[in-house]
């Protein structure tokens, strides 16, 4: 699924770390910022939970879990896009939450939340809407244990309990990049990760930087479409890193 900050292309590098402590297929795996589910879809276990704060995106995955691709449009016109966006902004209730979730991400420029209609690029002969649909369909077809995966609409930091020994992957909104659908408390997040790690969880965090008491266990240079500063300057070359709490 097209999603701002997606880790789909990094999964071959991340998966060995994320599966290191999966003792068996029943070990809990939590994707704490599920988003486009590009990570959790590839994790080979049955006891999986995708936590997503954006209720529209979570609703999309719940719809897909029950109905597959039924109802998801293969094409969305610019007029339809902005009508759905207006309905979302004004809370009109004209469209179902799952459709708003699909259009808000998959049909938006750069896959950023209602960032403008992506449409057709005549210079490259690319139909971004059609590509988004095909990409999502392939992901759904390849999703490991989709039916057994629990999709929860919540802030991961508000969930009171995770079983000891759980593997938790965090791909939070990165500091000093474009905002997602909602604001994010970075200081509270790092304290939350510390607490989970101290209490027997295996927590992995994707970010560019982390507090000094975290250690980087993997890194790679990549292009980042979300790396626009508040001043609007593009910062394409970034070092993607994976952190764990160092104690």
N, C-alpha and C positions, 0 to 999 in steps of 0.2 A: 504494500500500500504506500502510495506517495504521501510522505509526511515530513514536515520540516525537521531537520536534524536526524533523519533516519539512519540507522546503523546497518541497513541491509547489506551494503557493500563491505562492511567490516566483519561480518559474522564469521567468516572463515578464520579470522584472527581472534575474535572474542570467545567463540564457542569452547575452545579447549579450557579456558579459564572458568567459564560459567558452569561447565559440567564436571570440573575437577572434584567437587564435593557432593555430587549427586550419587549417593551410595547405591541406590536402586531407583526404579521408575516411580516409586512412591515418595521419595524425598521431595519435600515441598520446594517448588521454584516460584518465586514471586518476581514478576516484572513490575516494579513499583511505579514506573511511568510508561505505561503500556503503549499509548499513542497509536501508531500505525501497526503495532504488534509484529514488527519485522524481526524482533529478537525472540519473543516467546514462541512464535510460530515454528522456530527451528530447534527448540530445546527438546531433546528426546526423553520426556518423562510424562506421566499421566497426571500427577498432582501439581497442576499449574494454576496460578492466579495472575490475571492481568488487572492492575489497578490503574484507573484513569480518571483524572479530575474533571476533564471536559465531558459533560454528560451526553453531548451529541455524538462524540466519537465512541464513547462506551456503548451508547445505544446502537450505533452502527455495527459493532462487533456482536452485540447480543442478537441483532437482527440476522446477521450472517450465520451465526451459530444455529439459529432455528430454521432459517429459510434459504441458506446459501446465497446465491447472487440474485434470487428472485426479487424483482422490483427495482434493483439498482440500475439506473439508466446508462445505456452504452454511449449516449450522447446528451449533452446539456448545452443549450444555446446561451448566448450572452444575456438575452432577455430573461431566460429562466434563472440563470445564475443570480442576477441582481434582484429578481423578485424573491428568490429564496433568501438572499442576504438581507433584504428589507424585512422579510418575515422574521428572521432571526433577531435582528436589531430591535424591532418593534414588538417582539414576542406575540405575534399575531395568531399563532396556532394553525396556520394554513397548511404547513408541511410537517410531516413526522420528524421527530428528533434525529432518527437514523439517517434520513435524507439530508438534513441540514449538516450532519457530521460528514457525510460523503462529499457533498458539494463544497463545504467550507474548507476542507483540506485538499481533496483529490483534484478538484477542478479550479483551484486557485494558483495564481502565479507563484512559483517557487514552493508550492505546497504549504505555504504559510497561511494561517487562518484568515479566510476571506480577504486575501491580499490582492484581489483583482482577478478577473477572468483570464484563465490561461489560454484557452482557445486553440487556434491554429497558427503555426509559424510558417508563413509562406517562404521565407528565406531558406529554411531547412526542410520544407515540405513535411512538417511534423504536426500531427493532430494530437495535442496533449491530452485532450479529454478521452479519446479512444485509447491512448496508451495507458492512461490511468486505470481505465476499466479492465483492460487486458492484464495489466500488472496485478491488480487486486484479485482477479479471477485466478491467476496462476498461484498467487499466494494462498488463497483459500483452498485450492486443489492440493497444495503441498503442505498445508498446515498440519503439523504433527499433533494428533489427539485434540483436534478442535472441539469435539463434542464434550470432552472431559474438562476443558479449560473453563475456569470461572472468571467472568469479567465483572469487576466491581467498580461502580462509580463512587469514588471517594478520593480524598487526599491520603496518600500512603502514610503520612505522618499522623493521621487521625485514627489509624487502625490500631486497636488496643493490644492485639496479640498476634505474634507469629510463632509457630512451633520452633523449639530449639533445634538447631541444625539446618534450618531453612537456608536456601541459597537465594539471595536477593540481589537483583540487578537494578541499578538506578541510572537513568539517563535524564537527569533533570534539565530544566531550562538553564543554559550556560550563562554565567555572569557576563555582563557587558556585551550581550548580543541582542538581536531582535526579540521582543516579547512574544509570548504565545497568547493564548486566549485569556489567560489570567496572570496576575502578578505572582511572584515567588519569593519566599523568605529563605535566602541562602544560609544565613547564620543558623536558623532553626534546623534546616536540613542537615548540616554537618554535625550538629549536636545529636540529632536523631540517629545518624549513621554510627556515631561513636557509641551510643547507648546500645544499639543492636549488636554491634561487633563485640562489645564487652560481655554481652549476655548470650553469646554462643551462636550468633548468626554469621554466615559467610556473605559479606556485603561487598559488592563491586560497584564502583562509581565511574561513569564516563564523564570527563570534563577536560578543560584545557589546563586548569590549575586547581590546587586544593590547599587546605591549611597545612602547616608544617608538620603536624603529627600524622599525616597520611603519606603513604609511599606509592610511587608509580611502579607498576609491575609490567606495563607494556605501553609503547607509544609508536605513533606513525604520523608522518606528514600527510595532510589531505587538504582538498579544497572544501571550503565551508560556505554554503549559501546563506547561512544564518548569521554570519559574522559581519554584520554591519553595525558600526558604532552609533552612539546616540547623535553624533554629528553627521551621520549619513555616509561616512567614508567606508568603502568596501575593504575588508581584510580577508583575502581569499586563502592565503597560505597559513594554516594553523597546524599545531602539533596535537593530534588527538591522543588522549591518554586514558589509561585505566588505573584507578586508585583503589587501595584497600587501607583500612585503618592500621596505623603502625604501632599504636599503643604508647 
